[in-house]
């Protein structure tokens, strides 16, 4: 399997929690949104650790994906770190880790949705 990781934004804690609850029933298997109050590699890895067991993923490959993102996206990380600091302490950095085909299925579903 191939995995992807990305930082998708900053959210108030309550909104993130509510969104996670609403997604629980309709969530695509293999796509997880994670939140952390600190924008560090260690904090992101800590939020990712339980995910592979849930989906039967290879933990080492998922960790490598997160580290590769961290190493190759310094400007993006600095941007989101600043946004998180600007937002204040009641906010979370939101990241997404996914198996690539599952993420593709989620995006295709969104494109077919009638808004």
N, C-alpha and C positions, 0 to 999 in steps of 0.2 A: 504494500500500500504506500501511497504517497500522501504527504500531509502538507498543509499550508497553515501559516500563522500570520496574523496581522493585528495591529492596533486599530480599532475602529472608532474610538472616540472617548469622551468624558461624559459621565452621567451622574446625576444625584443618586445617592445610595437607594433611596426609596423607589425611584423610577426604575432603576436596574432590577431591583428585587421584584417589583410588580411585573415588569416585562418578562423576567425569567419565569414567573408563575404562569403568565398567560401563554407562554410558548411551550410549557410542559406537555400539553396535549397535542400540539401541532408540530412539535420540533422534528426536524429531520434527523434521523439517526446518523451520527457521524459528524455533527456540527455542534460545537459548544461555544457559548459566549461566557467569558470569564471576567471578573472584576477584581481589582486590587487598588488599595489606597496609595501605593508607592510605585513609582515608575523605575524599577530596577530589574535587572535580569533575574536576580534571586527571587524577587517577589513574583515575577511572571512564571518562573519555573515552579514555584510553590503552588500556584493556582492550577497549573497544567498537570501536576503529578497524579491526581486522582482520575483524570479523564481516560487515559489508556485502559485502565482496568474496567471501566464502565463499558467501553466499546470494543474491547478485545484488541486494542492497538498495540504496536510495538513501542514501549516506553522510550527506548533509546533513540528510535527514529523521530519520535515527537520532540524529545528534548533537543536533538540535533537541529530540527527545523526551527525551534524557538531561538536557539543560539545563533544559527545562520541568519535569521532575521535581525537579531540584535547586532551582529557584527557588520552586516551589509546595509543597515539603514540608520546610521547615526543621526542624520538630519531629521528624519521622521521621529525618531525617539526623542530627540531634544525638543522638537515641536510639541509633542504630546506631553512631555514632562512639564513644559512651561504652561500648557493649557490646564493641566491638572493642578499645578500650583496656583494659577490664577483663579480657578474655580473654587478653591477652598477645601477645607477638610471633610466636608460632608459629601464629597464626590468620589467617584471611582474612575480609574482608567479601565476602559472596556476593551478586551481583546477577543479575538476569535481564533480557535484552533479547529481544523476540520480535515477530514479525509477528502481529497480533492473531488472525487466523483460525487460525494454527498453534498459538497458545497455547490457544485455545478447543478445538481438536482434542485437545491433550494433556490438558486438564482433563476432557473428555468421556470419553477413554480411561480415565482414572483412576477415574471414576465407574462405569464398566462393569466394572472389574476385580474379580475375586473375591478378597478378602483372606482 
